[in-house]
Amino acid sequence: MVRANGTKSTLSSWAVDGCTWFELKYYYGTLRGDDHVWLRDGRPAEDSPLKLARRKAQRLASKLKDELRRLSQETGAKVPDERTVTPYVQEAVFLHHPKMKCLLPMASRQDLFGTDGLSDQTLLPGIGGRLLEPADADPRWSIGTNRSQIIAKLMAGIGAVQRRQREAGSWVIDEEPLDEGEGWQDWPAFQRVTQDRKARIRFFVNSSGTSDNERALRRQLAEHEYRVVSDLTHDGVISPKDIVDTDMGIGLVYPRDESFQRLDLWLADHPDGIPLLTQLSILRQIAEALSYAHRHRVVHRGLYPSAVSVKERTDGTVQVKVGNWQTAGATARASSTSGVASPVTMLGAASLTAVQNLAAASASDNGVVPSAFQAPEGGVVQGCRPHPAGRVLARRDRLLPDRTPPTRREHPGPAGTACPGRRS
């Protein structure tokens, strides 16, 4: 299904009588978490599928309205109230494994359903309750035979087709989108020939009403981003390895390593907190990646926890990479061949003081002057508060790695003041 803004969705399950979009999940074991993050035994934390189902339901409702307007203009039929024709689409998640047990807070179980007859095991209502719920008593909102036929025609018009693989250059796109935002979607892909190289392709999608000038500008910006970021070869920087042009839009190809996890989800897997040394290691690696980018006249314009990926090594240490360099800015001294203006705007949020100071020092040394440091709610390392002395020492060791503590002050203090390190 292609939405008017160019993004695409796959249809998991669609119940017309109840106007419900079902996301099907065959999850085994105990489910914990909250409205935003789900935690399962032996599995990494993940975003709540309800959020994805909500976006899909909204897209479907929007697409049905767009198709109704198109048919109305084509046939000349007037529709006084679109709500009497297109249904409200409710989201839901069907957890259909017989050995699933839901321990989410009661408020977070809304629109979650299990298998009929297993409510004592799943602690969720059976799906039959939603599928067989009675129609609205108000005839304006209930779906009769005529309205059902119109909805079926609208569904046929919006192109709800079976999922299929698509190709983008030497890459094969499969499954469902990994993530999305305003004007872009991330899709999983694999190399067509070897089939062993996994990638994530970020497509810059164009809506149906996008003008040729806007399309050309979006293409220019994507090409500019590829030129700027692809030259970064630091281990802590996720840079694009290829650029493709398809009917889905122009896309940047990034390597995909499933052993890495988004920082916000990784932190959710550590509810008891993480050691201070691990915190400092994460901050130091982020700062080093930013420092490298600054030395190459590139700044990150939106550094939030979702832009940072973390992997735990077998020896207990962590490896950190910084991604989402979307519309990365280049400094005024950097050359630009794309013709696209690339002013330095700001270094996005790096919430803890150590990263702010380290990045600022690196930036000022290399001619980059970020206009602001914005701290996101909760910070980069949410719920973790390193000791102030640890921050100071880490910053000192990073900036002055070979510094030897002096035994006495190099300059005498004011008269009558004892100098540290001087014997009385």
C-alpha positions in Angstrom: 0.0 0.0 0.0 1.4 3.4 -1.1 0.4 6.4 0.9 -0.1 9.9 -0.6 3.3 11.0 1.0 5.1 8.2 -0.8 5.6 5.9 2.1 4.7 2.2 1.8 3.1 -0.3 4.2 2.3 -4.0 4.2 -1.1 -5.3 5.2 -0.9 -7.7 8.1 -4.6 -8.3 8.7 -7.6 -6.2 8.0 -11.0 -6.8 9.6 -13.7 -4.8 7.7 -16.6 -5.4 10.0 -14.7 -4.1 13.0 -12.6 -1.6 11.0 -9.5 -2.9 12.8 -5.9 -3.3 11.6 -4.4 -6.3 13.3 -0.6 -6.7 13.6 0.0 -10.5 14.1 2.9 -11.6 16.5 3.8 -15.2 17.3 5.6 -14.3 20.5 6.5 -17.0 23.0 7.2 -16.6 26.7 6.6 -13.7 29.1 6.0 -10.2 27.9 6.9 -7.2 30.0 7.5 -3.5 29.4 5.3 -0.5 28.9 3.5 1.5 26.2 6.7 2.2 24.4 9.1 -0.7 24.8 8.4 -4.5 25.0 10.7 -6.9 26.8 10.7 -10.6 26.2 12.8 -13.3 27.9 15.9 -14.0 25.9 15.1 -11.4 23.3 16.4 -7.8 22.9 14.1 -4.9 23.7 11.9 -3.7 20.9 9.5 -0.9 20.2 5.9 -1.7 21.0 4.2 -3.2 17.9 1.2 -1.2 18.8 3.0 2.0 17.7 3.7 0.4 14.3 0.1 -0.8 14.0 -1.2 2.7 14.9 0.9 4.2 12.1 -0.4 1.6 9.6 -4.0 2.2 10.7 -3.6 5.9 10.2 -2.1 5.4 6.8 -4.9 3.2 5.7 -7.6 5.6 6.9 -5.8 8.5 5.2 -5.4 6.5 2.0 -9.1 5.5 1.9 -10.1 9.2 2.2 -7.7 10.2 -0.6 -9.2 7.5 -2.8 -12.7 8.5 -2.0 -12.0 12.1 -3.0 -10.4 10.9 -6.2 -13.5 8.8 -7.1 -15.8 11.7 -6.1 -14.0 14.1 -8.5 -14.0 11.4 -11.2 -17.7 10.5 -11.0 -19.0 13.9 -9.9 -20.7 12.3 -6.9 -20.8 14.5 -3.8 -19.9 13.2 -0.4 -21.3 15.5 2.3 -19.4 13.7 5.1 -16.5 11.4 4.4 -16.9 9.8 7.8 -20.2 8.2 6.7 -18.3 6.4 3.9 -14.7 5.7 5.1 -14.4 3.9 8.4 -12.4 4.8 11.5 -9.5 2.3 11.5 -8.6 1.0 15.0 -5.2 -0.6 15.6 -4.7 -3.9 17.5 -2.1 -6.6 18.1 -2.9 -10.3 18.0 -0.5 -12.4 20.1 -1.4 -15.8 18.9 1.2 -18.1 20.5 -0.6 -20.5 22.9 2.3 -20.2 25.5 2.5 -16.4 25.7 1.9 -14.6 29.0 1.4 -10.9 29.1 2.6 -9.1 32.2 2.4 -5.6 30.8 0.6 -3.0 33.0 -3.1 -3.2 32.6 -3.2 0.3 31.0 -0.7 -1.0 28.4 -2.8 -4.0 27.4 -5.4 -2.0 25.6 -6.0 -3.3 22.0 -3.9 -6.4 22.7 -5.6 -9.8 22.1 -4.7 -13.5 22.6 -6.1 -16.8 21.3 -9.7 -17.5 22.2 -10.1 -19.8 25.2 -6.6 -19.2 26.5 -7.2 -16.0 28.5 -6.1 -17.7 31.8 -2.7 -18.4 30.2 -2.2 -15.3 28.1 -3.9 -12.9 30.5 -5.4 -11.2 27.4 -9.0 -11.1 26.0 -9.6 -13.4 23.1 -9.5 -12.0 19.6 -13.1 -13.1 19.0 -14.4 -10.3 21.2 -13.0 -7.7 18.7 -13.9 -9.6 15.6 -17.5 -10.3 16.6 -18.3 -7.1 18.4 -21.7 -5.7 17.4 -22.0 -3.0 14.8 -22.6 0.6 15.9 -26.2 1.3 16.8 -26.1 4.6 14.9 -26.8 3.8 11.2 -24.5 6.6 10.1 -21.4 4.8 11.4 -22.4 1.1 11.0 -21.1 -0.7 7.9 -24.0 -2.1 5.8 -23.9 -3.9 2.5 -23.7 -0.7 0.3 -20.9 0.8 2.5 -19.0 -2.4 2.6 -19.0 -2.5 -1.2 -17.7 1.0 -1.4 -14.9 0.2 1.0 -14.0 -2.8 -1.0 -13.8 -0.6 -4.1 -11.6 1.9 -2.3 -9.3 -0.9 -1.1 -8.9 -2.1 -4.7 -8.1 1.4 -5.8 -5.3 2.1 -3.3 -3.3 -0.9 -4.4 -3.3 -3.2 -1.4 -1.4 -6.0 -3.1 0.5 -9.0 -1.8 4.0 -8.3 -0.5 6.8 -8.9 -3.1 10.5 -8.4 -3.3 11.8 -5.3 -5.1 15.3 -4.5 -6.4 17.3 -1.3 -6.0 20.5 -1.5 -8.0 22.4 -4.5 -6.8 20.2 -4.8 -3.7 17.0 -6.8 -3.0 14.5 -5.1 -0.7 12.5 -7.5 1.5 10.2 -7.6 4.5 8.7 -4.5 6.1 10.2 -1.0 6.8 12.6 -1.0 9.7 11.9 2.7 10.7 10.5 5.8 9.2 10.2 9.6 9.7 9.0 12.7 7.9 10.0 12.2 4.2 12.0 9.0 4.6 11.7 5.2 5.2 14.3 2.6 6.1 14.0 -0.8 4.5 16.1 -4.0 5.0 17.9 -5.4 2.0 20.5 -7.9 0.9 23.1 -8.1 -1.9 21.5 -9.7 -4.9 24.6 -11.7 -6.1 26.3 -12.9 -2.8 23.1 -12.7 -0.7 25.2 -12.6 2.4 25.7 -8.8 2.8 22.8 -7.2 4.7 22.0 -3.5 4.3 19.6 -0.8 5.4 18.4 1.5 2.7 17.0 4.9 3.6 14.7 6.1 0.9 13.8 9.8 0.6 10.2 9.4 -0.5 8.2 11.9 -2.6 4.5 12.5 -2.0 2.1 12.3 -4.9 1.8 16.1 -5.1 5.6 16.8 -5.1 6.7 19.2 -7.8 9.6 18.5 -10.2 11.6 21.2 -8.5 11.0 19.7 -5.1 12.0 16.3 -6.4 15.2 17.7 -7.9 16.1 19.4 -4.7 15.5 16.3 -2.6 17.7 14.4 -5.0 20.4 17.0 -4.7 20.3 16.9 -0.9 20.5 13.1 -0.9 23.5 13.2 -3.3 25.1 15.9 -1.2 24.7 13.8 2.0 26.2 10.8 0.2 29.3 12.9 -0.9 29.7 14.4 2.6 29.2 11.3 4.8 30.5 8.5 2.6 34.0 9.9 2.9 33.9 9.3 6.7 35.7 6.0 7.5 35.9 6.1 11.3 34.9 2.8 13.1 32.4 4.9 15.1 30.6 6.4 12.2 27.9 4.7 10.2 28.4 6.0 6.6 26.6 5.1 3.4 28.3 2.6 1.1 26.1 3.1 -2.0 23.4 5.3 -3.5 20.4 3.9 -5.5 17.6 5.4 -7.5 14.3 3.5 -7.7 10.5 4.1 -8.0 10.5 4.3 -4.2 12.8 7.3 -4.4 16.5 7.9 -4.1 18.1 5.9 -1.3 21.3 5.7 0.7 22.6 2.2 1.4 24.1 1.6 4.9 25.6 -1.6 6.3 23.3 -3.5 8.6 24.7 -5.4 11.6 21.9 -7.0 13.6 24.3 -7.5 16.6 24.0 -3.7 17.2 21.1 -2.3 19.1 19.6 1.2 19.3 20.9 2.9 22.5 17.5 3.6 23.9 16.4 0.0 23.5 19.8 -1.3 24.8 19.3 0.8 27.9 15.8 -0.7 28.3 17.5 -4.1 28.5 19.5 -2.9 31.5 16.8 -1.7 34.0 19.3 -1.9 36.9 21.7 0.5 35.2 25.1 0.1 33.7 28.5 0.5 35.3 30.2 3.9 35.4 33.1 2.7 33.2 30.6 1.5 30.6 28.9 4.9 30.7 32.1 6.7 30.2 33.1 4.3 27.4 29.9 5.1 25.5 30.3 8.8 25.9 34.0 8.7 24.9 33.3 6.7 21.8 30.5 9.1 20.8 32.8 12.1 21.4 35.6 10.5 19.3 33.3 9.8 16.4 32.0 13.4 16.5 35.6 14.7 16.8 36.6 12.7 13.8 33.6 14.1 11.8 34.5 17.7 12.9 38.0 17.3 11.7 36.6 16.4 8.3 34.3 19.5 8.4 31.1 17.5 9.1 28.7 18.1 12.0 25.8 15.9 13.2 22.5 17.8 13.2 20.4 15.5 15.4 22.3 13.4 17.9 19.7 11.5 20.0 19.7 8.1 21.6 18.0 6.6 18.5 21.0 7.7 16.4 23.5 5.7 18.5 24.0 2.0 18.1 25.6 -0.2 20.8 27.0 -3.7 20.7 28.2 -5.7 23.7 31.5 -7.6 23.1 32.2 -11.0 24.5 34.7 -9.5 26.9 32.0 -7.2 28.5 33.1 -4.0 26.8 30.8 -2.1 24.3 31.3 -0.8 20.8 29.4 2.3 19.8 28.6 3.7 16.4 26.9 7.0 15.5 24.4 7.0 12.6 21.5 9.0 11.3 23.7 11.6 9.7 20.6 12.7 7.7 21.2 16.1 6.1 24.5 16.3 7.9 26.0 19.8 7.7 29.4 20.7 6.4 31.4 23.7 7.5 31.8 26.8 5.5 35.5 25.8 4.8 34.4 22.5 3.3 34.2 22.3 -0.5 30.7 21.5 -1.9 30.2 20.4 -5.5 26.5 19.8 -5.3 25.5 23.4 -5.3 23.4 22.8 -2.1 23.9 25.3 0.7 25.4 23.5 3.7 25.8 25.8 6.6 26.7 24.7 10.0 23.5 24.8 12.0 24.0 22.9 15.3 25.5 19.8 16.8 22.5 17.8 18.0 21.9 16.7 21.5 24.6 15.0 23.4 23.1 15.1 26.8 25.8 14.5 29.3 28.4 17.2 30.1 31.4 15.1 29.0 30.2 14.7 25.5 29.2 18.3 25.3 32.6 19.6 26.4 34.6 17.1 24.4 32.6 17.8 21.2 32.8 21.6 21.8 36.6 21.5 22.2 37.0 19.4 19.1 34.7 21.7 17.1 36.4 24.9 18.2 39.8 23.4 17.3 38.6 22.6 13.8 36.6 25.7 12.9 33.2 24.3 13.7 31.1 26.3 16.0 27.8 24.6 16.8 25.1 27.1 17.7 23.5 25.0 20.4 23.6 21.8 22.4 20.1 20.5 23.0 19.6 17.8 25.6 16.8 15.4 24.9 14.4 14.3 27.6 16.2 11.7 29.7 19.6 12.3 28.1 21.7 9.9 26.0 22.3 7.5 28.9 18.9 7.7 30.5 18.7 7.0 34.2 22.4 7.0 34.6 24.1 9.7 36.6 27.9 9.4 36.7 29.7 10.9 39.6 30.9 14.5 38.9 34.5 13.6 39.7 34.3 10.9 37.1 33.2 13.4 34.4 36.0 15.7 35.2 38.7 13.0 35.2 37.4 11.5 32.0 37.4 14.9 30.3 40.9 15.6 31.5 42.2 12.2 30.5 40.6 12.6 27.0 41.9 16.0 26.4 45.3 15.7 28.1 46.2 12.0 27.9 49.9 12.5 28.7 49.4 15.0 31.5 51.5 14.3 34.6 50.1 15.9 37.8 52.5 18.6 39.0 54.0 18.5 42.4 53.7 22.3 42.9 52.0 25.2 41.2 53.8 26.7 38.3 52.7 30.2 39.3 52.6 31.4 42.9 49.3 32.3 44.3 48.3 35.5 46.1 50.4 36.5 49.1 49.6 34.4 52.1 48.0 31.6 50.0 49.4 28.1 50.3 50.1 26.4 47.0 49.0 22.8 46.4 51.9 20.4 46.5 54.2 22.8 48.4 55.4 21.6 51.7 54.8 23.9 54.6 
